[in-house]
Amino acid sequence: MPFEKSLDERPAVTSPPCVHLRSKAMYVEGTQRPAESSPCWCNLTQHSRGPDQEFAGVRECVPGRACFRETR
């Protein structure tokens, strides 16, 4: 049986991330939505964790999170 490595089995995110989510790619590449692999931070806290002390990221900053605000 060959070796198989799966880094992430979660489904791809289809909803827009929180309006407060930021990444360097947004400023360098001009894309509004950061890549799933790019380091992100919360614009409210200016840190890698949001106001709820959970990590900030494309997969984490989604509807259902207490601090989430929809991108318009």
Secondary structure, 3 states (H helix, E strand, C coil): CCCCCCCCCCCCCCCCCCCCEEEHHHHHCCCCCCCCCCCEEECCCCECECCCCCECCCCCCCCCCCCCCCCC
